[in-house]
Amino acid sequence: MENNHTEHAGDIYALEKAVRIVDPEVVAKLPSGTNVSGIVAHGTSLWTRTARLDAELDGVNHTYFLKRGKTMMSSEFHCMMKIHEVMPDLVPRPIAWGTYSQIPDVHFFLCDFRNMTGELPDVESFSAKIGDMHRASASPNGKFGFDVTTFHGNIPIEHGWSDTWEGYFARTTRVLFELEQEAQGPNENIRELMIPYFEKVVPRLLRPLQTGGRSIQPSLIHGDLWHGNASMDRDTNLPVIFDAASFYAHNEYELGVWRQPWNNIREDYRRRYYQHFPKSQPESDYDDRNALYATRVNLLDSILYKEESNYREALIRGMDELIRKFPGGLEGWEGGSRDNTDGF
């Protein structure tokens, strides 16, 4: 434990030092002839250190946002580039990522500076923009997943690719459960709940999305769209999102974190979103799918905040409620009545 604390303290010192330095590798990513006039700490982050970079080129002032971290900078650059390609006004323009030459193992992500209000995004424009992003994007191979490791906080998430959404969700969520057991310690209750969760609940809620004549397309999602990763641009009055952990998913998965009681992006955003991107079929399952996706949000947070028990408690409650609601799984649904909108 002492070695871990020592290593963490060393990481923090390196990042704090990086706040005060304009490394030559950062300057090299800027347009040729740019003169950097100043750097000042800006914003807050648990896992990285962030700053505003002031510069001048040919008599014109420019402002950039610089993030320094130990691991996830290339991943964030990749995710933000993907979003910028389909929705260029929704994220700050990514410029580059790289590694400091003056401080070992410190990496950076560089993008345009957006003057944000620090307030919640407007419900109407934000919900519309997120729906547009989901609709406009397309998986490069038609599959669900992603081609790079992403991060939830400082926790690496390996995605890979799956032909079906159910396949992706089940495969990667099983891995997350193992990470949660390592982070929080063994829990037999969760182990027991995992059996009906994967054998009954997941097939019941996700397989109907892509069977019986129904289909969904993989959408590019932000991946961690809580109120701390969204705001309004003070200059354009448009919503802006950042700190992406993207992958190609069922678009409704994005809204799982909008169910969380601690997130100020909540039900009113969900309702407005569905006006721009209609609920997937079977529509009658939409809220239960959202509850399922919320269990994975709690799972991720239980891994990340391993000193806290409330996320694990919320995870267990969510699993138990879904298991009680769908004891018969897919077989029970196939043997019962269906909405006329289901295509049968």
TORBA-125354 format. One record per residue (C-alpha): residue number from 1; chain; x, y, z. Coordinates in nm, 3 decimals, always signed. Layout:
<nodes>
NODE bator doke       u       v       w
NODE   NUM    A       X       Y       Z
...
</nodes>
This chain:
<nodes>
NODE bator doke       u       v       w
NODE     1    A  +0.000  +0.000  +0.000
NODE     2    A  +0.283  +0.240  +0.085
NODE     3    A  +0.444  +0.180  -0.255
NODE     4    A  +0.112  +0.257  -0.427
NODE     5    A  +0.079  +0.584  -0.237
NODE     6    A  +0.437  +0.676  -0.320
NODE     7    A  +0.382  +0.602  -0.688
NODE     8    A  +0.058  +0.804  -0.693
NODE     9    A  +0.229  +1.099  -0.523
NODE    10    A  +0.503  +1.085  -0.785
NODE    11    A  +0.244  +1.092  -1.062
NODE    12    A  +0.069  +1.395  -0.912
NODE    13    A  +0.402  +1.579  -0.872
NODE    14    A  +0.490  +1.514  -1.235
NODE    15    A  +0.152  +1.643  -1.354
NODE    16    A  +0.170  +1.952  -1.131
NODE    17    A  +0.515  +2.024  -1.271
NODE    18    A  +0.377  +1.987  -1.622
NODE    19    A  +0.122  +2.262  -1.554
NODE    20    A  +0.406  +2.513  -1.527
NODE    21    A  +0.594  +2.400  -1.838
NODE    22    A  +0.531  +2.463  -2.206
NODE    23    A  +0.711  +2.159  -2.338
NODE    24    A  +0.878  +2.177  -2.682
NODE    25    A  +0.665  +1.882  -2.796
NODE    26    A  +0.350  +2.084  -2.728
NODE    27    A  +0.483  +2.383  -2.922
NODE    28    A  +0.574  +2.153  -3.210
NODE    29    A  +0.207  +2.058  -3.250
NODE    30    A  +0.105  +2.423  -3.299
NODE    31    A  +0.120  +2.598  -3.639
NODE    32    A  +0.473  +2.693  -3.741
NODE    33    A  +0.571  +3.034  -3.613
NODE    34    A  +0.335  +3.031  -3.315
NODE    35    A  +0.464  +3.220  -3.012
NODE    36    A  +0.335  +3.090  -2.679
NODE    37    A  +0.285  +3.381  -2.442
NODE    38    A  +0.154  +3.207  -2.132
NODE    39    A  +0.013  +2.901  -1.961
NODE    40    A  -0.227  +2.902  -1.666
NODE    41    A  -0.408  +2.625  -1.484
NODE    42    A  -0.768  +2.604  -1.597
NODE    43    A  -1.048  +2.368  -1.492
NODE    44    A  -1.041  +2.067  -1.264
NODE    45    A  -0.988  +1.695  -1.317
NODE    46    A  -0.929  +1.405  -1.079
NODE    47    A  -0.706  +1.211  -1.313
NODE    48    A  -0.526  +1.478  -1.517
NODE    49    A  -0.409  +1.839  -1.497
NODE    50    A  -0.551  +2.102  -1.733
NODE    51    A  -0.447  +2.447  -1.849
NODE    52    A  -0.520  +2.730  -2.092
NODE    53    A  -0.241  +2.804  -2.337
NODE    54    A  -0.222  +3.159  -2.477
NODE    55    A  -0.041  +3.208  -2.805
NODE    56    A  +0.007  +3.446  -3.097
NODE    57    A  +0.061  +3.386  -3.468
NODE    58    A  +0.109  +3.665  -3.724
NODE    59    A  -0.035  +3.920  -3.484
NODE    60    A  -0.348  +3.718  -3.410
NODE    61    A  -0.414  +3.581  -3.062
NODE    62    A  -0.509  +3.214  -3.022
NODE    63    A  -0.611  +3.016  -2.715
NODE    64    A  -0.574  +2.642  -2.666
NODE    65    A  -0.671  +2.388  -2.402
NODE    66    A  -0.399  +2.155  -2.277
NODE    67    A  -0.456  +1.841  -2.073
NODE    68    A  -0.172  +1.643  -1.915
NODE    69    A  -0.200  +1.284  -1.792
NODE    70    A  -0.024  +0.951  -1.754
NODE    71    A  -0.210  +0.721  -1.990
NODE    72    A  -0.534  +0.828  -2.156
NODE    73    A  -0.435  +1.121  -2.377
NODE    74    A  -0.411  +0.933  -2.706
NODE    75    A  -0.746  +0.768  -2.636
NODE    76    A  -0.921  +1.099  -2.569
NODE    77    A  -0.773  +1.247  -2.885
NODE    78    A  -0.904  +0.953  -3.087
NODE    79    A  -1.252  +0.976  -2.934
NODE    80    A  -1.278  +1.352  -2.976
NODE    81    A  -1.161  +1.326  -3.337
NODE    82    A  -1.437  +1.076  -3.410
NODE    83    A  -1.702  +1.309  -3.268
NODE    84    A  -1.551  +1.614  -3.439
NODE    85    A  -1.571  +1.439  -3.776
NODE    86    A  -1.950  +1.410  -3.753
NODE    87    A  -2.037  +1.706  -3.525
NODE    88    A  -1.759  +1.967  -3.553
NODE    89    A  -1.936  +2.231  -3.343
NODE    90    A  -2.020  +1.994  -3.057
NODE    91    A  -1.663  +1.941  -2.929
NODE    92    A  -1.349  +2.157  -2.913
NODE    93    A  -1.141  +2.093  -3.225
NODE    94    A  -0.878  +1.829  -3.140
NODE    95    A  -0.530  +1.925  -3.253
NODE    96    A  -0.285  +1.661  -3.133
NODE    97    A  -0.164  +1.438  -2.857
NODE    98    A  +0.195  +1.361  -2.764
NODE    99    A  +0.454  +1.300  -2.492
NODE   100    A  +0.654  +1.558  -2.298
NODE   101    A  +1.025  +1.560  -2.376
NODE   102    A  +1.116  +1.721  -2.042
NODE   103    A  +0.910  +1.505  -1.803
NODE   104    A  +0.914  +1.124  -1.839
NODE   105    A  +0.582  +0.945  -1.890
NODE   106    A  +0.368  +1.260  -1.905
NODE   107    A  +0.144  +1.277  -2.211
NODE   108    A  -0.076  +1.558  -2.338
NODE   109    A  -0.390  +1.627  -2.536
NODE   110    A  -0.419  +1.960  -2.716
NODE   111    A  -0.736  +2.116  -2.854
NODE   112    A  -0.897  +2.452  -2.921
NODE   113    A  -1.011  +2.645  -2.614
NODE   114    A  -1.388  +2.688  -2.584
NODE   115    A  -1.513  +2.960  -2.350
NODE   116    A  -1.774  +2.765  -2.152
NODE   117    A  -2.036  +2.900  -1.915
NODE   118    A  -1.996  +2.618  -1.662
NODE   119    A  -2.375  +2.579  -1.663
NODE   120    A  -2.596  +2.289  -1.767
NODE   121    A  -2.650  +2.263  -2.142
NODE   122    A  -2.981  +2.383  -2.280
NODE   123    A  -3.228  +2.092  -2.279
NODE   124    A  -3.360  +2.147  -2.630
NODE   125    A  -3.040  +2.218  -2.823
NODE   126    A  -2.833  +1.966  -2.626
NODE   127    A  -3.079  +1.680  -2.672
NODE   128    A  -3.110  +1.760  -3.042
NODE   129    A  -2.733  +1.771  -3.092
NODE   130    A  -2.677  +1.438  -2.916
NODE   131    A  -2.951  +1.280  -3.126
NODE   132    A  -2.790  +1.425  -3.441
NODE   133    A  -2.452  +1.282  -3.341
NODE   134    A  -2.600  +0.937  -3.288
NODE   135    A  -2.786  +0.948  -3.617
NODE   136    A  -2.503  +1.091  -3.828
NODE   137    A  -2.231  +0.849  -3.717
NODE   138    A  -2.162  +0.505  -3.862
NODE   139    A  -1.943  +0.221  -3.739
NODE   140    A  -1.650  +0.167  -3.979
NODE   141    A  -1.722  -0.206  -4.001
NODE   142    A  -2.090  -0.216  -3.911
NODE   143    A  -2.011  -0.372  -3.572
NODE   144    A  -2.047  -0.265  -3.209
NODE   145    A  -1.730  -0.174  -3.019
NODE   146    A  -1.423  +0.041  -3.075
NODE   147    A  -1.072  +0.016  -3.212
NODE   148    A  -0.883  +0.170  -2.919
NODE   149    A  -0.879  +0.135  -2.541
NODE   150    A  -1.089  +0.404  -2.372
NODE   151    A  -1.091  +0.513  -2.009
NODE   152    A  -1.352  +0.555  -1.739
NODE   153    A  -1.159  +0.793  -1.517
NODE   154    A  -0.826  +0.612  -1.506
NODE   155    A  -0.975  +0.264  -1.565
NODE   156    A  -0.892  +0.122  -1.910
NODE   157    A  -1.185  -0.031  -2.102
NODE   158    A  -1.111  -0.279  -2.380
NODE   159    A  -1.389  -0.291  -2.638
NODE   160    A  -1.310  -0.510  -2.936
NODE   161    A  -1.588  -0.572  -3.187
NODE   162    A  -1.912  -0.771  -3.185
NODE   163    A  -2.168  -0.834  -3.457
NODE   164    A  -2.462  -0.776  -3.223
NODE   165    A  -2.529  -0.528  -2.946
NODE   166    A  -2.626  -0.807  -2.707
NODE   167    A  -2.297  -0.981  -2.785
NODE   168    A  -2.093  -0.668  -2.719
NODE   169    A  -2.280  -0.578  -2.401
NODE   170    A  -2.259  -0.926  -2.249
NODE   171    A  -1.895  -0.985  -2.342
NODE   172    A  -1.758  -0.656  -2.213
NODE   173    A  -1.984  -0.630  -1.909
NODE   174    A  -1.867  -0.972  -1.784
NODE   175    A  -1.512  -0.835  -1.789
NODE   176    A  -1.624  -0.529  -1.593
NODE   177    A  -1.783  -0.747  -1.325
NODE   178    A  -1.448  -0.920  -1.274
NODE   179    A  -1.274  -0.583  -1.243
NODE   180    A  -1.537  -0.473  -0.991
NODE   181    A  -1.476  -0.782  -0.777
NODE   182    A  -1.105  -0.703  -0.778
NODE   183    A  -1.160  -0.335  -0.693
NODE   184    A  -1.426  -0.372  -0.422
NODE   185    A  -1.348  -0.723  -0.300
NODE   186    A  -1.537  -1.051  -0.354
NODE   187    A  -1.914  -1.038  -0.318
NODE   188    A  -2.111  -1.362  -0.341
NODE   189    A  -2.443  -1.179  -0.379
NODE   190    A  -2.322  -1.017  -0.700
NODE   191    A  -2.183  -1.351  -0.820
NODE   192    A  -2.523  -1.512  -0.771
NODE   193    A  -2.709  -1.222  -0.935
NODE   194    A  -2.479  -1.237  -1.238
NODE   195    A  -2.627  -1.572  -1.343
NODE   196    A  -2.987  -1.457  -1.406
NODE   197    A  -2.861  -1.112  -1.509
NODE   198    A  -2.674  -1.259  -1.806
NODE   199    A  -2.895  -1.562  -1.871
NODE   200    A  -3.233  -1.391  -1.836
NODE   201    A  -3.225  -1.011  -1.825
NODE   202    A  -2.967  -0.928  -2.093
NODE   203    A  -3.118  -1.158  -2.361
NODE   204    A  -3.472  -1.048  -2.271
NODE   205    A  -3.398  -0.676  -2.313
NODE   206    A  -3.131  -0.669  -2.584
NODE   207    A  -3.196  -0.959  -2.822
NODE   208    A  -3.537  -0.826  -2.934
NODE   209    A  -3.362  -0.514  -3.065
NODE   210    A  -3.212  -0.718  -3.350
NODE   211    A  -3.455  -1.006  -3.404
NODE   212    A  -3.813  -1.045  -3.527
NODE   213    A  -3.759  -0.800  -3.813
NODE   214    A  -3.622  -0.527  -3.584
NODE   215    A  -3.277  -0.373  -3.620
NODE   216    A  -3.051  -0.106  -3.473
NODE   217    A  -2.737  +0.051  -3.614
NODE   218    A  -2.420  +0.113  -3.410
NODE   219    A  -2.400  +0.481  -3.315
NODE   220    A  -2.097  +0.676  -3.202
NODE   221    A  -2.159  +0.780  -2.841
NODE   222    A  -1.972  +1.009  -2.604
NODE   223    A  -1.963  +0.732  -2.344
NODE   224    A  -1.969  +0.931  -2.018
NODE   225    A  -2.216  +1.211  -2.074
NODE   226    A  -2.283  +1.345  -1.724
NODE   227    A  -2.316  +1.713  -1.638
NODE   228    A  -1.944  +1.745  -1.561
NODE   229    A  -1.863  +1.666  -1.926
NODE   230    A  -2.105  +1.911  -2.090
NODE   231    A  -2.172  +2.283  -2.090
NODE   232    A  -2.265  +2.576  -2.312
NODE   233    A  -2.025  +2.777  -2.526
NODE   234    A  -2.038  +3.137  -2.402
NODE   235    A  -1.950  +3.276  -2.746
NODE   236    A  -2.176  +3.067  -2.971
NODE   237    A  -2.451  +2.977  -2.720
NODE   238    A  -2.427  +2.618  -2.842
NODE   239    A  -2.384  +2.305  -2.631
NODE   240    A  -2.035  +2.160  -2.604
NODE   241    A  -1.919  +1.821  -2.475
NODE   242    A  -1.571  +1.697  -2.381
NODE   243    A  -1.376  +1.419  -2.201
NODE   244    A  -1.515  +1.158  -2.439
NODE   245    A  -1.482  +0.782  -2.389
NODE   246    A  -1.651  +0.687  -2.712
NODE   247    A  -1.747  +0.364  -2.879
NODE   248    A  -2.010  +0.240  -3.125
NODE   249    A  -2.314  +0.133  -2.926
NODE   250    A  -2.692  +0.121  -2.919
NODE   251    A  -2.770  +0.493  -2.913
NODE   252    A  -2.991  +0.453  -2.604
NODE   253    A  -2.691  +0.334  -2.402
NODE   254    A  -2.575  +0.698  -2.392
NODE   255    A  -2.879  +0.773  -2.175
NODE   256    A  -2.795  +0.521  -1.903
NODE   257    A  -2.597  +0.781  -1.710
NODE   258    A  -2.892  +1.022  -1.746
NODE   259    A  -3.082  +0.793  -1.508
NODE   260    A  -2.835  +0.846  -1.224
NODE   261    A  -2.966  +1.057  -0.932
NODE   262    A  -2.633  +1.240  -0.900
NODE   263    A  -2.637  +1.352  -1.264
NODE   264    A  -2.802  +1.688  -1.332
NODE   265    A  -2.865  +1.575  -1.691
NODE   266    A  -3.177  +1.374  -1.611
NODE   267    A  -3.525  +1.275  -1.716
NODE   268    A  -3.619  +1.599  -1.891
NODE   269    A  -3.320  +1.550  -2.124
NODE   270    A  -3.422  +1.190  -2.188
NODE   271    A  -3.777  +1.291  -2.279
NODE   272    A  -3.656  +1.561  -2.517
NODE   273    A  -3.394  +1.330  -2.671
NODE   274    A  -3.662  +1.079  -2.770
NODE   275    A  -3.841  +1.356  -2.959
NODE   276    A  -3.533  +1.382  -3.181
NODE   277    A  -3.434  +1.014  -3.188
NODE   278    A  -3.737  +0.784  -3.142
NODE   279    A  -3.720  +0.492  -2.900
NODE   280    A  -3.598  +0.163  -3.042
NODE   281    A  -3.842  -0.125  -3.090
NODE   282    A  -3.979  -0.289  -2.885
NODE   283    A  -4.067  +0.059  -2.759
NODE   284    A  -4.236  -0.086  -2.451
NODE   285    A  -3.893  -0.201  -2.326
NODE   286    A  -3.723  +0.137  -2.348
NODE   287    A  -3.728  +0.224  -1.977
NODE   288    A  -3.615  -0.124  -1.874
NODE   289    A  -3.331  -0.104  -2.126
NODE   290    A  -3.236  +0.228  -1.969
NODE   291    A  -3.237  +0.064  -1.625
NODE   292    A  -3.013  -0.214  -1.761
NODE   293    A  -2.769  +0.039  -1.904
NODE   294    A  -2.771  +0.222  -1.571
NODE   295    A  -2.649  -0.095  -1.397
NODE   296    A  -2.339  -0.083  -1.615
NODE   297    A  -2.285  +0.283  -1.521
NODE   298    A  -2.294  +0.185  -1.153
NODE   299    A  -2.062  -0.105  -1.229
NODE   300    A  -1.806  +0.126  -1.389
NODE   301    A  -1.826  +0.372  -1.099
NODE   302    A  -1.790  +0.091  -0.845
NODE   303    A  -1.464  -0.003  -1.016
NODE   304    A  -1.343  +0.356  -1.029
NODE   305    A  -1.439  +0.467  -0.678
NODE   306    A  -1.328  +0.157  -0.495
NODE   307    A  -1.321  +0.329  -0.157
NODE   308    A  -1.696  +0.397  -0.179
NODE   309    A  -1.975  +0.141  -0.134
NODE   310    A  -2.276  +0.333  -0.268
NODE   311    A  -2.214  +0.244  -0.632
NODE   312    A  -2.194  -0.126  -0.552
NODE   313    A  -2.514  -0.096  -0.348
NODE   314    A  -2.690  +0.076  -0.639
NODE   315    A  -2.559  -0.192  -0.875
NODE   316    A  -2.702  -0.472  -0.660
NODE   317    A  -3.040  -0.295  -0.631
NODE   318    A  -3.060  -0.241  -1.004
NODE   319    A  -2.970  -0.600  -1.087
NODE   320    A  -3.216  -0.736  -0.834
NODE   321    A  -3.503  -0.522  -0.964
NODE   322    A  -3.448  -0.633  -1.324
NODE   323    A  -3.412  -0.999  -1.228
NODE   324    A  -3.737  -0.985  -1.031
NODE   325    A  -3.914  -0.819  -1.323
NODE   326    A  -3.794  -1.064  -1.587
NODE   327    A  -3.765  -1.406  -1.417
NODE   328    A  -3.863  -1.588  -1.737
NODE   329    A  -3.608  -1.410  -1.952
NODE   330    A  -3.648  -1.417  -2.329
NODE   331    A  -3.845  -1.741  -2.320
NODE   332    A  -4.107  -1.581  -2.098
NODE   333    A  -4.139  -1.288  -2.336
NODE   334    A  -4.161  -1.504  -2.647
NODE   335    A  -4.438  -1.703  -2.485
NODE   336    A  -4.644  -1.396  -2.387
NODE   337    A  -4.823  -1.117  -2.564
NODE   338    A  -4.645  -0.857  -2.775
NODE   339    A  -4.722  -0.504  -2.878
NODE   340    A  -4.857  -0.458  -3.229
NODE   341    A  -4.559  -0.230  -3.296
NODE   342    A  -4.318  -0.521  -3.253
NODE   343    A  -4.359  -0.643  -3.608
NODE   344    A  -4.548  -0.966  -3.544
</nodes>
